[in-house]
Amino acid sequence: QAGNLDQAFQAVRPLTEVSGNQGRDAKLLQGDILLAQDRPQVAETLYRGLLVERPALTQARAGLVRALLAQGRYDEADEVFAQLPASAREDLAYLRQQRVDALRTRGEELIAGGRPGAGESALREAMAVAPDDPWTRLSLARFYDDQGQPRRARALIEPRVARMAAAHVGAGTDAAGTGKMAALRAHLDA
């Protein structure tokens, strides 16, 4: 795949010299290719250049958010994300979820690596970004339970389990998150 991305990047290069929308679109495509090649710093430079030319270019701003997220520069990504129009923020909600997932994973890894304070901080940061994310709540609740704080763990999951259960009762379904949280609740009650 790396060879295909290199070929695609080279094939698009001449089009970036064309003026107007075609040149702009070619540069946006180059930015996407750079991100796929795991070259977010270069993509960031490209997207920032496009924004200098056209500050209202939503696609370049969204690409910049993705480049910053790929570099772990979450606060900067949040600032740029906030500058997007509401419709673009809705379309790119997955970017916020990517940040939450990265923070949660980092928190879990820190805890597993013997750094519980740093892990808890990362999980709490993820909760601040997406308070209703069930997987972050579950990870933080497990951490608290493992630390001998079952009440604190229960306080995190009880409201979420009740809301999710109520939402799924009418449909006759059970979301995976509800099942896992209910299992944790049963463990905490034991």
Solvent accessible surface area in square Angstrom, and as a share of the most:
residue,aa,sasa,rsa
1,Q,162,0.72
2,A,71,0.55
3,G,44,0.42
4,N,101,0.52
5,L,31,0.15
6,D,73,0.38
7,Q,128,0.57
8,A,37,0.29
9,F,20,0.08
10,Q,97,0.43
11,A,70,0.55
12,V,11,0.07
13,R,118,0.43
14,P,86,0.54
15,L,74,0.37
16,T,14,0.08
17,E,147,0.66
18,V,64,0.37
19,S,102,0.66
20,G,54,0.52
21,N,96,0.49
22,Q,103,0.46
23,G,2,0.02
24,R,44,0.16
25,D,68,0.35
26,A,6,0.05
27,K,54,0.23
28,L,20,0.10
29,L,87,0.43
30,Q,13,0.06
31,G,0,0.00
32,D,62,0.32
33,I,11,0.05
34,L,1,0.01
35,L,34,0.17
36,A,61,0.47
37,Q,36,0.16
38,D,115,0.60
39,R,95,0.35
40,P,10,0.06
41,Q,112,0.50
42,V,68,0.39
43,A,0,0.00
44,E,18,0.08
45,T,96,0.56
46,L,35,0.17
47,Y,2,0.01
48,R,95,0.35
49,G,31,0.30
50,L,3,0.02
51,L,20,0.10
52,V,125,0.72
53,E,112,0.50
54,R,115,0.42
55,P,90,0.56
56,A,95,0.74
57,L,7,0.03
58,T,43,0.25
59,Q,97,0.43
60,A,0,0.00
61,R,38,0.14
62,A,8,0.06
63,G,1,0.01
64,L,3,0.02
65,V,2,0.01
66,R,64,0.23
67,A,0,0.00
68,L,0,0.00
69,L,23,0.12
70,A,63,0.49
71,Q,45,0.20
72,G,37,0.36
73,R,76,0.28
74,Y,34,0.13
75,D,102,0.53
76,E,65,0.29
77,A,2,0.01
78,D,41,0.21
79,E,111,0.50
80,V,15,0.09
81,F,14,0.06
82,A,68,0.52
83,Q,113,0.50
84,L,3,0.01
85,P,70,0.44
86,A,58,0.45
87,S,75,0.48
88,A,10,0.08
89,R,84,0.31
90,E,133,0.60
91,D,111,0.58
92,L,23,0.12
93,A,58,0.45
94,Y,102,0.39
95,L,1,0.01
96,R,81,0.30
97,Q,70,0.31
98,Q,95,0.42
99,R,10,0.04
100,V,0,0.00
101,D,50,0.26
102,A,40,0.31
103,L,1,0.01
104,R,37,0.13
105,T,63,0.36
106,R,103,0.38
107,G,0,0.00
108,E,75,0.33
109,E,111,0.50
110,L,34,0.17
111,I,49,0.25
112,A,93,0.72
113,G,62,0.59
114,G,58,0.56
115,R,143,0.52
116,P,55,0.35
117,G,48,0.46
118,A,34,0.26
119,G,0,0.00
120,E,38,0.17
121,S,70,0.45
122,A,2,0.02
123,L,1,0.00
124,R,106,0.39
125,E,64,0.29
126,A,0,0.00
127,M,22,0.10
128,A,82,0.64
129,V,27,0.16
130,A,21,0.16
131,P,73,0.46
132,D,79,0.41
133,D,11,0.06
134,P,23,0.15
135,W,88,0.31
136,T,0,0.00
137,R,33,0.12
138,L,6,0.03
139,S,13,0.08
140,L,0,0.00
141,A,0,0.00
142,R,116,0.42
143,F,14,0.06
144,Y,3,0.01
145,D,27,0.14
146,D,116,0.60
147,Q,89,0.40
148,G,57,0.55
149,Q,67,0.30
150,P,53,0.33
151,R,204,0.74
152,R,102,0.37
153,A,0,0.00
154,R,64,0.23
155,A,71,0.55
156,L,23,0.11
157,I,0,0.00
158,E,56,0.25
159,P,64,0.40
160,R,41,0.15
161,V,3,0.02
162,A,61,0.47
163,R,119,0.43
164,M,17,0.08
165,A,39,0.30
166,A,73,0.57
167,A,74,0.57
168,H,49,0.22
169,V,115,0.66
170,G,77,0.74
171,A,71,0.55
172,G,69,0.67
173,T,81,0.47
174,D,96,0.50
175,A,30,0.24
176,A,73,0.56
177,G,5,0.05
178,T,10,0.06
179,G,30,0.29
180,K,100,0.42
181,M,1,0.00
182,A,34,0.26
183,A,63,0.49
184,L,14,0.07
185,R,75,0.27
186,A,63,0.49
187,H,111,0.50
188,L,13,0.07
189,D,92,0.48
190,A,118,0.92
